[in-house]
Amino acid sequence: MSRPIRFFAGNRRDGARLLSTALVFTTIGLVRLDHPLGRALALVAGGLSLYWWLQYRQLSQ
């Protein structure tokens, strides 16, 4: 039986890097909220940030 694929890092250092990168992209999308691509970027990156934040909180080290 194979392990399920995780869409997040296995340690806090790499998890923090992923989360901060997603937050930067969310901010870029929010700055250009007047453009359809900015709205799409803010929505996708914001959702990804929320998911990665929830995953990050579960890491112990």
Secondary structure, DSSP 4 states (H G I P E B T S, - for coil): -PPPPPSS-SSHHHHHHHHHHHHHHHHHHHHTTTSHHHHHHHHHHHHHHHHHHHHHHH---
